[in-house]
């Protein structure tokens, strides 16, 4: 029987579940996250969606969550997109419901391990994944394994003090809202129409991100930094100013070896969630 895995993306608007078989995403189902103050209703919807996709040969269920997670115990805390979920023992609930192992982790950790198994990090062991979206999320691979620290909070570069706030305020979609009251996507549309203010916005964003990457390189010295999230789709618009800052690294040899790229996998959140299980399974063999 072929080994299969389920990946669950518990996103801000949608629940998405995918079946991964032979390292290929075979099927995807999605539903809107219920707008309710009843936590059990959200869980019920998640279970119903999983039942639509799960097969007898599924060996584990991985869940990527945009928020705080105790990944060892599989407890989800205070999700902004699901306010009723204050402290949900999701791992225990799913394992009891489906009689299979479940792995729960935040979406940035799922992103970077997903790139290791399914994307552009296959040939790299020391990797930092950055999600440039509504916020700035990050996950770390060291020696081919997720590094989450003693309490699961390693790699929260977005929380580091920077200028008059924290890095996340300068290196995510929050930057565009704060500076111009528009989204990163709207700024990109204006840039492509020749708007000079939008061009300046992206040049400044690139400089801030370059500073963030310098911190990451000095702290982690990865082989690869891979960018994901909605703002990364505008990479060509800020790449130049980002590298202008990176070129000031005091270890120029590091820059010649460092690879920086953007994720190209459409369903990396689902694949990353499944990869959480695949990776754990490989460790237990």
C-alpha positions as CSV (number, residue, x, y, z in Angstrom):
1,X,0.0,0.0,0.0
2,X,1.3,3.4,-1.0
3,X,2.1,5.8,1.9
4,X,-0.1,8.8,1.9
5,X,-0.3,11.9,4.1
6,X,-2.8,14.7,4.7
7,X,-1.7,18.3,4.8
8,X,-4.1,20.9,6.4
9,X,-3.7,24.6,5.9
10,X,-5.6,26.4,8.7
11,X,-5.5,29.8,6.9
12,X,-6.9,33.1,7.8
13,X,-10.0,32.8,5.6
14,X,-10.0,29.2,4.4
15,X,-9.5,25.7,5.6
16,X,-7.7,23.6,3.0
17,X,-6.9,19.9,3.1
18,X,-4.7,18.0,0.6
19,X,-3.8,14.4,0.0
20,X,-0.1,13.9,-0.7
21,X,0.9,10.6,-2.3
22,X,4.2,9.7,-3.8
23,X,5.4,13.3,-3.1
24,X,2.6,14.6,-5.3
25,X,-0.5,16.6,-4.2
26,X,-3.4,14.5,-5.5
27,X,-6.5,16.3,-4.2
28,X,-7.4,19.5,-2.5
29,X,-10.6,20.5,-0.7
30,X,-11.4,23.7,1.0
31,X,-14.0,25.5,3.1
32,X,-14.4,28.9,4.5
33,X,-13.4,29.2,8.2
34,X,-16.7,29.5,10.1
35,X,-17.3,33.0,11.7
36,X,-18.4,31.8,15.1
37,X,-17.4,32.2,18.7
38,X,-18.0,28.5,19.2
39,X,-14.7,26.7,19.0
40,X,-16.3,23.2,18.5
41,X,-18.0,24.4,15.4
42,X,-14.7,25.3,13.8
43,X,-13.3,21.9,14.8
44,X,-16.3,20.1,13.5
45,X,-15.9,21.8,10.1
46,X,-12.2,20.8,10.0
47,X,-13.1,17.2,10.8
48,X,-15.8,17.1,8.1
49,X,-13.3,18.4,5.5
50,X,-10.6,15.9,6.5
51,X,-13.2,13.1,6.1
52,X,-13.8,14.2,2.5
53,X,-10.1,13.7,1.7
54,X,-8.7,11.0,4.0
55,X,-8.1,7.5,2.7
56,X,-7.2,4.2,4.4
57,X,-3.5,4.5,3.5
58,X,-3.0,7.9,5.1
59,X,-0.3,7.5,7.7
60,X,-0.5,10.9,9.4
61,X,-2.1,14.3,9.4
62,X,-0.1,17.5,9.4
63,X,-1.6,20.9,10.3
64,X,0.0,24.3,9.6
65,X,-1.4,27.0,11.8
66,X,-0.9,30.8,11.5
67,X,-0.2,31.4,15.2
68,X,1.4,30.2,18.4
69,X,1.8,26.5,18.8
70,X,3.2,24.1,21.4
71,X,4.3,21.7,18.7
72,X,5.5,19.0,21.0
73,X,2.1,18.7,22.7
74,X,0.2,19.9,19.6
75,X,-1.7,22.7,21.4
76,X,-2.8,25.7,19.4
77,X,-3.0,29.1,21.2
78,X,-4.9,32.3,20.5
79,X,-5.3,32.3,16.7
80,X,-6.2,35.7,15.4
81,X,-8.2,34.2,12.5
82,X,-10.1,31.9,14.8
83,X,-10.7,34.0,18.0
84,X,-12.6,31.2,19.7
85,X,-9.5,29.0,19.7
86,X,-7.7,30.1,22.9
87,X,-6.1,26.8,23.8
88,X,-7.0,23.8,21.7
89,X,-5.3,20.4,22.1
90,X,-5.5,19.8,18.3
91,X,-3.0,17.0,18.2
92,X,-4.8,15.0,20.8
93,X,-8.2,15.6,19.3
94,X,-7.2,14.6,15.7
95,X,-5.4,11.5,16.8
96,X,-8.4,10.4,18.8
97,X,-10.7,11.2,15.9
98,X,-8.8,9.6,13.1
99,X,-6.6,7.0,14.9
100,X,-3.4,8.3,13.2
101,X,-0.5,10.4,14.3
102,X,-0.9,14.2,13.9
103,X,1.7,16.9,13.8
104,X,0.8,20.5,14.5
105,X,3.2,23.5,13.9
106,X,3.1,27.1,12.8
107,X,2.8,28.0,9.2
108,X,6.4,29.3,8.9
109,X,7.9,26.1,10.2
110,X,5.7,24.2,7.8
111,X,6.7,26.4,5.0
112,X,10.4,25.8,5.4
113,X,10.1,22.0,5.9
114,X,7.8,21.9,2.9
115,X,10.4,23.5,0.8
116,X,12.9,20.9,2.0
117,X,10.7,18.0,0.9
118,X,8.8,19.5,-2.1
119,X,10.5,22.7,-3.2
120,X,13.7,24.6,-3.7
121,X,15.4,23.6,-0.4
122,X,15.8,19.9,-1.4
123,X,19.6,20.2,-1.8
124,X,20.2,22.4,1.2
125,X,20.5,21.6,4.9
126,X,20.8,25.0,6.5
127,X,17.8,27.1,5.4
128,X,15.7,30.1,6.6
129,X,12.2,30.4,5.2
130,X,10.6,33.9,5.5
131,X,6.9,34.4,4.9
132,X,6.4,38.0,3.8
133,X,2.7,38.4,4.2
134,X,0.4,40.2,6.6
135,X,3.2,39.7,9.1
136,X,6.8,38.4,9.0
137,X,7.0,34.7,9.8
138,X,10.1,32.6,9.7
139,X,11.2,29.0,10.1
140,X,14.7,27.5,10.4
141,X,16.3,24.3,9.2
142,X,19.6,23.3,10.7
143,X,21.4,20.3,9.5
144,X,18.3,19.3,7.6
145,X,16.0,19.4,10.6
146,X,13.6,22.0,12.0
147,X,15.0,24.1,14.7
148,X,12.4,25.6,17.0
149,X,14.3,26.2,20.2
150,X,13.5,25.2,23.7
151,X,10.0,26.7,23.7
152,X,9.1,26.6,20.1
153,X,9.8,30.3,19.5
154,X,13.1,30.2,17.6
155,X,13.4,32.2,14.4
156,X,10.9,34.9,15.3
157,X,13.0,37.5,13.5
158,X,10.0,39.7,12.9
159,X,9.8,40.4,16.7
160,X,13.4,41.8,16.8
161,X,13.6,45.5,17.7
162,X,14.2,47.7,14.6
163,X,14.2,51.4,14.3
164,X,11.1,52.7,16.0
165,X,9.4,49.4,16.2
166,X,10.1,45.8,15.2
167,X,11.3,44.2,12.0
168,X,7.8,42.9,11.1
169,X,6.5,46.5,10.8
170,X,9.1,47.2,8.1
171,X,9.4,43.8,6.3
172,X,5.9,42.7,5.7
173,X,2.6,44.0,4.3
174,X,2.3,46.1,7.4
175,X,5.0,48.4,5.9
176,X,2.8,49.4,2.9
177,X,-0.3,50.0,5.1
178,X,1.7,52.1,7.6
179,X,3.5,54.2,4.9
180,X,0.8,54.6,2.3
181,X,-2.4,53.0,3.6
182,X,-2.4,50.5,0.7
183,X,-1.6,46.8,0.4
184,X,1.6,45.4,-1.0
185,X,-0.4,44.2,-4.0
186,X,-1.9,47.6,-4.6
187,X,1.6,49.2,-4.4
188,X,2.9,46.7,-6.9
189,X,0.1,47.6,-9.4
190,X,1.0,51.3,-9.0
191,X,4.7,50.5,-9.5
192,X,4.0,48.7,-12.7
193,X,2.0,51.7,-13.9
194,X,5.0,53.9,-13.4
195,X,4.0,55.5,-10.1
196,X,7.1,57.1,-8.6
197,X,5.8,57.0,-5.0
198,X,5.2,53.3,-5.3
199,X,8.7,52.8,-6.7
200,X,10.1,54.6,-3.7
201,X,8.0,52.5,-1.4
202,X,9.5,49.3,-2.8
203,X,13.1,50.7,-2.7
204,X,12.6,51.5,1.0
205,X,11.0,48.1,1.7
206,X,14.0,46.4,0.0
207,X,16.4,48.3,2.2
208,X,14.6,47.3,5.4
209,X,14.4,43.6,4.2
210,X,18.1,43.8,3.3
211,X,18.8,44.8,6.9
212,X,16.7,41.9,8.2
213,X,18.5,39.5,6.0
214,X,21.9,40.8,7.2
215,X,20.8,40.0,10.8
216,X,19.7,36.5,9.7
217,X,23.0,35.9,7.9
218,X,25.1,37.0,10.9
219,X,23.0,34.9,13.3
220,X,22.3,31.7,11.3
221,X,24.7,31.8,8.2
222,X,22.3,29.7,6.1
223,X,22.9,28.1,2.7
224,X,19.6,29.3,1.4
225,X,17.0,32.0,2.3
226,X,13.7,31.3,0.6
227,X,10.9,33.9,0.5
228,X,7.2,33.2,0.5
229,X,4.0,35.0,1.1
230,X,2.1,37.6,-0.9
231,X,4.8,40.3,-0.8
232,X,7.4,37.9,-2.2
233,X,5.5,37.9,-5.5
234,X,6.8,41.5,-6.0
235,X,10.4,40.3,-5.5
236,X,11.8,41.9,-8.7
237,X,10.5,45.3,-7.5
238,X,12.6,45.3,-4.3
239,X,15.4,42.9,-5.1
240,X,17.8,45.6,-6.2
241,X,17.7,47.8,-3.1
242,X,17.7,44.7,-0.9
243,X,21.0,43.5,-2.5
244,X,22.5,47.0,-2.2
245,X,22.2,46.6,1.6
246,X,23.3,43.0,1.6
247,X,26.5,43.9,-0.3
248,X,27.7,45.7,2.8
249,X,28.1,42.3,4.6
250,X,31.5,42.3,6.3
251,X,32.0,38.7,5.0
252,X,31.7,39.1,1.3
253,X,32.5,35.4,0.7
254,X,29.3,34.6,2.6
255,X,27.3,36.5,0.0
256,X,28.9,34.7,-2.9
257,X,27.7,31.4,-1.4
258,X,24.3,32.5,-0.1
259,X,21.3,31.7,-2.2
260,X,18.2,33.8,-2.0
261,X,15.1,32.8,-3.9
262,X,11.3,32.8,-3.9
263,X,9.0,29.9,-3.4
264,X,7.3,28.7,-6.6
265,X,5.1,26.0,-5.2
266,X,1.4,27.0,-5.4
267,X,0.3,24.7,-2.5
268,X,3.3,25.0,-0.3
269,X,1.2,25.5,2.8
270,X,-0.6,22.1,2.3
271,X,2.6,20.4,1.3
272,X,4.5,21.9,4.2
273,X,1.8,20.6,6.6
274,X,2.1,17.1,5.2
275,X,5.9,17.4,5.3
276,X,5.7,17.9,9.1
277,X,4.4,14.3,9.3
278,X,6.8,12.9,6.7
279,X,9.7,14.4,8.5
280,X,8.6,13.1,11.9
281,X,8.0,9.7,10.4
282,X,11.6,9.7,9.0
283,X,13.0,10.5,12.4
284,X,11.1,7.6,14.0
285,X,12.3,4.9,11.6
